[in-house]
Amino acid sequence: MNILVTGGAGYIGSHICVSLLRKGYSVIVADNLHNSEIKTIHKIEEITNHEVSFYEVDVCDSAALESVFVNNQIDGVIHCAGYKAVGESIEQPVAYYKNNVGSTLTLIEKCIKYNVNQFVFSSSATVYGNNVSPVDETMELLPTTNPYGETKAMSERILKDTAHANPNLSVTLLRYFNPVGAHESGLIGENPKGIPNNLMPYITRVAKGEFEQLQIFGDDYPTKDGTGVRDYIHVMDLAEGHVAALYNKAEGVSIYNLGTGEGTSVLELVNKFSEVNNVDVNYQVVERRDGDLASVYANASKAAKDLNWEAKRSLADMCRDVWTYEQRK
Ligand code: UD1
């Protein structure tokens, strides 16, 4: 089976490629290297001892993408390519809608044209808006607080409508919670350019001494210790969730949360990171960040039941693996 992974050189895509190659799939990557590097493809090959067929292609570029479909017998697509910085999406909404919605449209169009009937989409728990956690797949989607979130909701909608119009098409929407960690080899991981927006990459920068202090955005939320609660999931568990989703050949649309079902507070994560890696993480509590919710975690039972997939790795594993990567890179 040949699987096309868009954004396969990126943080999540690269871990998906490793999981696929380990399970015997052949992998084709289409990535424009906007927020990733070619060396990641070489690291995937080093970890798995298998080759990746790489195309430096912008998924929005219809002609370039078409050549990937013409030159390969593709059996399924995992669509991860996209912009993902929430703050940037508020400043540059047009770029976000154009890129994230445009790539979904271009890719699904090629799938229909070339009769590729399995489509897995990298969505986000952000589409639940302020539904009360634990959130489950039956809930009505609520507005998100930013264009990035809306591009995920719109892409979901486009794929649902397309599946209804094309009965042979199987679409799986995977709603990610908070992916963190790295492959246990430390060869691939998350490497955000500039100042990281997300918590875990910020913690690692502070632990390394690159930044003086972590700012904890609020300790007056109605949560166990007042800091924000999220469902952190090891990126390799997330990657394996995609492989499990490929076994699902149900026609129409299937939706799954990929999370652990456990809520962890900012302070709990910081303390776990310090304890596991034996490093200090200096922090200061500041004002809440605009648009943040108090508590977001999954009901993860549907994926367990239908896909026979559950997150196996612990918070300690996430903290250890991310630190191994930071020190090797
Ligand atoms: C954010 C995005 C979400 C996206 C996800 C990707 C927002 C509003 N949401 O989610 O759409 O899918 O990233 O992983 O940005 N925190 C601090 N200090 C920091 C950074 C974060 O205290 O320097 C806190 C936040 O307030 C939050 C938690 O850490 O409680 C997690 O934050 P983050 O890693 O940015 O993820 P989300 O906000 O859940």
Residues whose N, C-alpha, C, O or C-beta is under 5 A from the ligand:
A	BS01	UD1	V86 S124 T126 F177 N178 P179 N197 N198 L199 M200 Y202 Q215 I216 F217 G228 V229 R230 V266 G291 D292 L293
